[in-house]
Amino acid sequence: MLNKIIKDYNCPQKPEVRVRVGRFAGFVGIFSNIILFIIKLTIGIFTGAISVIADSLNNLSDCGSNVLTVVGYTISGKPADKDHPYGHARMEYLSSLFISMIISFLGFEMLVTSVEKIAKNEPSEDYSLPLIIIMASTIIVKAIIAIFYRKLGKHINSTTLKASAIDSIGDVIATGAVVVGMLLTKYLSLPFDVDAVIGILVAIYIIVMGIKLVIESSSTLIGKAPDSEFVNKMIAKIKSYEGVLGIHDLVVHSYGANRYFATVHVEIDADAEVMHSHDLMDIIEADFLKDGINLVIHMDPISIHDPETNELREKCIEMMVKLSEEYSHPITLHDFRIVKGVTHTNIIFDVSVTNEFPLKNKQICDVITKRIKDINPLYNLVLTVDRDYFSERYGES
């Protein structure tokens, strides 16, 4: 049905379709949450139930979040301009952060109000069965909205809609807790204010969920590591081209969903015709651009036909394997070459380690230098240490 309502719904990779889906979800959320807010607020005012009023305010906050969703997707869909050459797609992440902060704030407000009610020690309200049934029916509505958000969020891989889905699931739990409290108040004589206690439990849940969403949204804006599956596909695709001997120093920047800018070093045979190798790099970049990835390749020529270089490279690779085992962290080498001289031979290569490697760069250089000298005292090591931007390894073959 959605493919009839939303133009090109089955092409979620298109930026304009992403905007349409996000805005549609936002408008549906605004309408449904306004209806739920009016129903719950009326019940809360009529019965004087603080948990019901708090739950209605939660729906009102959801409505505000939906407005942010619509605004966020509208702005994120704007094309690149002079001041924003990478586009505006990250506005979606900002919307997600704002929504998460609103959730946390309202949870805190609900907690304070519930604690104050317990302190007043006022008797619990009595609820009629029809009112309880009406409240219970709103759970079904919110559950449908949660499924709706989850479906659309998965369809376009949207952080904002996934956050809205989680928020709606939280609303289902929150309203469910309120209904349980109403039933307990009606049919049991308890020595405490059930409504206020339920309100505290729901508030704590909302606060925890809101903080988790804030952390998740902030992580993306700060510079979260790219998805490992996405990176592995990039690595496999680049290495699949005939003439590519290896890759390293892959860096991926995300400027919104399906908007990637990446750089990578690709190793090729140093004896290959330079224009042929350059043409290969152009072909790879063009193929990735078709998938929406702006890839820039640095070409690294390596010698693979010199027996002495190959033998020493294998020894150094074995050295890296041993170091990986000793320090329980991966370390690999690339850009290996040697420059022979009269009094000494320069051994030149780079090593890649993760940010979690236990040694500092100078310590890594000192350790490897000593082991190179153990092979031959006339070897002079020229080493560069690269820190990976993610934990995936490229392999050394």
N, C-alpha and C positions, 0 to 999 in steps of 0.2 A: 504493500500500500504506500509505503514511504517513497518508492520510486515514481509514483504517480503525483505525489505532492511536491517533492523536491526534485528540481531539474537535474539530470545527470547524477542521480543519487548513487548509482553503481560505479561511479568514477571518483572515489574518495581521495585519490592522489592529486586531483586538481585543486589548487588553492581556492578557486571560486566556489567549488562544491563544498569544501570544508567550511567556508564562511556561511553558506546557505544552511547546512546541517546544524551548525552551532547556533545560529540565530533562531532557527525554527525550534530547537530544543529550549532555548531561552524563553521564547514567547509562550510555549506550552507550559513551561514552569511558572511563569508569571501568572497566567490565567488560573492554573490549578491551585497555586499557593494562596492567591487572593481569596478564592472560594473557601479553602480550608481555614484560612485565618478568620474569615467572617463567621463561619460555623462554630469554630472553637471559642472565639472571643465571646460570642453570644452565650454559649453554654457556660463559660467561665464566669461571666458577669451575673448570669441568672442564678448560678449555684454558689458563687463566691469561692470557687476552687482555684487556689493559686497555681497548682500544677497544670490545670487546663489553660489558664490564662498564659502561663509561661510557654506552654506548648503552642498556643496560638501565635505568640510573639516569635517563636522559632520559625513558624511558617511565614510570618511577615519578613523575617530576616532572609529566609530562603527566596522570597520574592525580590528582595533587594539584590541578592546574589545573582538571581536570574537576569536582572537588569544589567548587572556588571558583565554577565556572560554575553548578552546581546551587544553591549557597547564594546567589549573586548574583541569579539569576533568581527564587528564592523571595522574597528581600527586595524586589526591584524590583517584584514583583507586588502588594505590600501597598498598600492604598488610602491616600489622603491622610489625614493626621491633624492634630491641633492644632500639633504641632511641625514637621511637614513638609507644609504646605498644597499644595505642588506635586507631592506623591507621592514615591515612592522609586525611580523608574525609573533615576535616574543611578547606582544601585548596579551596574548592568550595566557602566558605564564603569569603575568602580573594580575590578570583577572582571577586566576586560581589562587594566588597569594592573598588578594583582598577578601575573597570568599572565605578562605580559611581563617583569616583574622576575625572576620565578623562572627563566624561559628564559635571561636574561642571566647570572644568578648561576651556574647549572649549566654554562653554556658556559665561564665563567671557571674554574670548578673543574676541568673536563675539560682545559682548556689547561694549567693548572699541573701536573696529574698526568702528562700526556703529555710535557711538557718535562722533568720529573723522571726519567721513564723513559729518555729519550734521554741524559740526563746519566749515568745508571747504566751505559749501554752494554751492556745485557743482550741475549742473542741472542733473535731472534724465535721465537715459538711455531710449531709445525707443526700444521696443521689437517687434519682428515679431510674427505673430500668430503661425507659425509652431514651433518656439522655446517654446512658452507658452504651446502648446499642448504636446511637448516632456517632459517638466517639470511636467505637470499635470499627464502624464502617469507614471512617477516614483512614484507618490503617491500610485497608485494601487499596484505596486511592493512592496513598503514598508508596505502597509496594509496587504498584503498576508504574508510577513515575520513576522509581529506582531502576526497574527493569528497562524502561524506555531510555533513561540516561545511559545505562550500562551498554545497551545495544548500540546506541549512536556513538558513544565514546570509544567503543571497540572498533566500530566501523571506520572512524576517521582517526583513530589513535589519539584521542584528545585528553590531555591532562585535566583540563577544566571540566569536561563532562564526566570524567571518571571521578573527580572530586565531588561533583554534584550527585553522582550515584551513591557514593559513600555517605554523603550528607543525608540523602533520602533514606538510606538504610538505617542511619542513626535516628531519623525521625520516626521510622517504623518502630524501632525499639523504644524510643522515648514515649511515643503515644501508647504503645502496648503497656509500658510500665504504669502510665497514668490510668489506663483502663483497669489494670490489676489493682491499683490503689483504690479506685472507685468501688470495685467489687468487694474488696476487703473491708472498706469502710461501711458498706451497706449491709453485709452479712456477718461481720465479726465485730465484737466489742473489744478493741485493742486499747492498751493503756497509753498510747502515743498517737500523735497526729500522722496517720498513714500518708496523707496527701503531701505533707512537708518532707517526710522521709523519702518517699518516692521521688519528690522533686530534687532532693540532694543527690540521689543515685543517678538520676537522669542527667543532672547538671555535670557531675563528675565525668560521666561517659562522654558528654558533648565536648567538655574541655579537653579531654585526652585525645579525642578524635580530631578536634580542631588543631591542636598542637602538632599532631602527626601530619596533618595536611599542610600546615605552615612549613614544617621541615621539608616535606617532599617538594613543595612549590619553590622554596628558597634554594634547594639543592640544584634545581634545574637552572635557575637564574644565576647562581654563583658559578656554575660550570661543572655540572655533573658529567662523569665519564660516559662516553657513548655506549649504547647497548651492545653487549658482547656478541650477540647473534648478528647484529648489523655489521659490526667490525669484522667478524669472521667471514661474512659473505664478501665484504670488500677485499679482504686479504686473499681469499680463495679465487676471486675473479681476476685480480691483478696477476697473481701467480699462474693463472691458466693460460696466459698469452705466451706463445712460442717466442723465445728470446729473452724472457724474464728469468733471471737466475735467482733472485731473492728480493725481498723488500725490507725496509726498516724506516724508523722515524715517521710513522703514520700519525698524523694529527688531524682530528675531526672537530669542527666547530658547528654547532647547531644554532641556526637563527630562526627557530620555529619548526613545527612539524613539516617534514619532507623538504626542508631547506638546509642543505649541508654544504659547507665549504671545507675542503680537505687538502692536505699536502702529504706527499710521500716520497721517499727515496727508493728508486728502482735500480737494482744492479743488473748490468748487461755485460756481455763479453767485450773487453777492452780492444780486441782485435777486429770487432765487427765494423762494417762500414758506417761511419758516423751519421750520414744522412738516413740510412736504413733504420738505425736505432732511434733517431729523432722522429722519423715517421711513425714508428711503433708507439712512441710516447704520445704523439698526437692522436693516434687511433684509440688508445686506452682512455685518454681524457675525453674524447668525443663520445665514446660509449657510456662513460659514467654520467656525462651531462644529460644523456637521454633519460637517465633514472633520477634526474634532479640533483645530482651531486657535482658541484663545481670542484673538480680535482686538478691540482697542479702537481706535476711530477718533476723531481730533480733526478737527473740521470747520473748514476754512479758506475763508471767503467771499472771492471776488475779483471785481473789477469787469471786465466784458467788453463793456460797452455804451458806455463813454465813449471817444470818438475820441482825445482827447489822451492818456489813460492807455494805450490800446492802441498808439498810435504810439511813445510813450516806452518801453513794454515791449519792443516789437520792436527798438528801438535798443539796449536793454540786453542783450537776448538775443544780438544780433549781437556785442556787446562781449564776452560770455562765450565765444562761439565763437572769437573772435580770441585771447582769453586762453588758452583750451584749446590752441590751436595753438602759441602762443608758449612755453608752459611744458610742452607735451607731456603734459598731464594734464587729465582732464575737469573742468569746472566749470559748474554749471547754477544757475539762479535760480528762486525760487518766492515765493509770498506778496507779489506785487508790488502796490503801491498808492501813490497820491500824496495829499498833504494840502496844499492851496493856502493860502497866506497873503498878507498885504499886502506884506511886504518880501522874502519868500523862499517857496520851495515845498519841502516835505519829500518826498524820494524814499525810500520804505521797501520793502526786500525782503531776503530771505535768499539766501545762496549755499551750495551743497553742493559739497564737495570730498572727495577720499579722503585718508586719512592719509599717503599718499605725496606729496601736493602739495608742491612745493619751497619754498613761502613759508609763513611763520607767519601766524596770523590777523590780526595788526596790519598786517603787510606787505600782505596781500590787501586789507584795508580801505583802506590808503593808495593802492594802485595804482588801485582802482576809483573811489575818491573823486576822484582827479585826473582821470580820464577822464569822470566825470559833470560835473565843473566845466568841462571842455572843451566839453561840449554847451551848458551854460548856467551862468554863474557864480552865478546866484541859486538854483541847486538845492542843497539841503542833504541829503546822503546819510545815512540811518539804516540801517546794514547789520549783519546778523548772519551769522556764518560757522558752518555746520554741517559736522561731520566725519562722513562716511558710516560705517556699521558694516559695510559690504561694498562691493565695487567695482562693483556693477551700477548702471546709470544708468536713470532713470525716463523720460527724454525730455522735450523741451519743445515742445509744439505748440499 
